[in-house]
């Protein structure tokens, strides 16, 4: 096959958060097929330090620092009638890199990772376009508005993003989403569903890295007297914040009536102040960013994913399952993971009493909890490897006719 131009809104190194994990593995899979050129953005010192890894993997690259303040992007978006998400990632240097790359190299395919980067596809490009939406961002903003969060802004963003998502899907030869549920949701929102080619391409898990046999336990959790409950994720991300607050307010007080020493560990970078202020309340410990999440998972009595708003496959759930931990997840958090309720994990409605009952049952039966964790690890090894994802990706990029999710 020819060369690929890979455009991602965040530099896909290191693979230490949901979108970076997916973009990293997709880029690695594409690099096995032929030369890749990478256009991407960095926001932090750590992001900008990833240049050597891009040099190693890509034939050419542009790692551009994105420094425009969000409030200025918001003002510009309002004046231009554009979505804030698009305006925030509109950069002249990236436009120049794309034009130069297309002019100097035989690019057969442009692979767009996330909707913010579709604006860089020239109208004149005649090659193959693959658009990885991951999940339906416009629906997420609509859900925020429905939940009462900045209603006017989020409703506007959802409406404008929906328009851009449909434009890109119609432009692309193949549009990827992370699960069959997301495919169905996106199709239901299209004005012309017959004009797009939709495919579900799930996430994988590196079960060799997330292996409880490769790490030691965490001493603070192992020495605790009560059950240790763990929740992981990017802790300045609105759905994770809402889930952690909900767990603190509605589940932990009741759980500590029967397990007085129960602890709820919130683990992940950039915890917002509203979470930091809950540290110590109802057995809560807010750790922030940690060097390695695996010892926390290994030492957890169980892992929870009580997401009230969720899009796509949750890496946090796959990581806990790979670490052979029993997981209690809400339906949204379990989306796209074709695991059996009661065998590989427990799926509980986002009702405090039902989720509490699910936790109590697992804590009361440690043999069953251990067997569930072991079954979960077997499931992800057998069914959710990145090798399988890369095989499906190669067929899509080469233009093979994979089964299209039927309406």
Secondary structure, 3 states (H helix, E strand, C coil): CCEEEEEECCCCCCCCCHHHHHHHHHHHHHHCCCCEEEEEEECCHHHHCCHHHHHHHCCEEEEEECCCCHHHHHHHHHHHCCCHHHHHCCCHHHHHHHHHHHHHCCEEEEEEECHHHHHHCCCCCCCEEEEEEECCHHHHHHHHHHCCCCHHHHHHHHHHHHHHHHHHHHHCCEEEECCHHHHHHHHHCCCCHHHCCEEECCCCECCCCCCHHHCCCCHHHHCCCCCEEEEECCCCCHHHHHHHHHHHHHHHHHHHHHCCCCEEEEECCCCCHHHHCCCCHHHEEEEECCCCCHHHHHHCCEEEECCCCCCCCCHHHHHHHHCCCCEEECCCCCCCCCCCECCCEEECCCCHHHHHHHHHHHHHCHHHHHHHHHHHHHHHHHHCEHHHHHHHHHHHHCCCCCCCCCC
